Amino acid sequence: MSLDKLGMIKLEVEMELEKFFDKKILEVGDDFNREALEFLKEFTLRGGKRIRSGMFVYGYGCFKELNDEIIMASMAMELVQSYLLIHDDIIDRDILRRGKDSMHVIYEKNYPDNEKKHFGISMAICIGDLAACLANEILLDTSFEHKELAANIMNKMLENVIRGQILDLIYEKKSFDEIDEEKILEVYRLKSASYTVEGPLHIGAALAGVSNASLKPLLDYGITLGKAFQIRDDINGVFGDEDKTGKSNDSDLKQGKRTLLMIKTLNSCNEEEREFILNRIGKDIDKIDIEEIRKIIRKYSLQYCEELCDEYIRQAKTFIYDAELSDEGKKFLIGIAEFVAKRDN
């Protein structure tokens, strides 16, 4: 049922995004900014479950009856998503996003010359910044009484994401011995949970005029489910089907990402296995070595991470069961939690 509702939100949000982008494209006077908007439109609409829009809509719907304007306002989350993904692909040197070229690669291919890589990155940064501006425009153009508060919450959400990204990048320069599970989970809370679940729910609830104690179970749910979402994302990032995820399943290993999977593995494996991993991770390793690392991860940490993910999902649902929320909102949030447990993309 929740996925059916999410599917309906997805269709409605994407229809509104089409209209929004077409209007913006017509307003632009020069070809290059028109092209930028066309690239951003394609990037934003190329796929995804629209979970963040769904959370945004039901942050509102947990307290008030849903309406067309909350669907339109939820487009802001899709532009925030594009902003963060475009920049994230630059940081992680990812060339694919949802099975197609990342934004910096789009510009490299459309303007090939000796400086194409730098140009592609520069333009992608600009397009990401543009997406962030459009997200604010969408939210502030609504008629909701509390839209300024919602915009402030969205800004705080983005501050948390950036703080998490800073920690993530710094930790990649540290040895694995300096990073523990607590630090990794804090990155997950800031970088993923804050804008995947907690933030969208909070912004939607703010538009509904809710700012009291009844928000606490909703935000506790958001933080907890958001961490489960990131753990599942890490698992899919190493063991996922690339045709389903739209991303490489070896990039986390080649980049030496500090994930819970890897921290737990290195803390549990024997010295020979540890040396094997540390001599290869973070490098352009071949498929044989990647498969051997996957084998070691399966041996020491995959089950632990899957069980922790399941425990977070159980906790998240517990926060919702007795909360003072609409029945429809509760059903949606519990159903999405169960979806996160099983998702493979």
Disulfide bonds with the S-S distance in Angstrom:
none
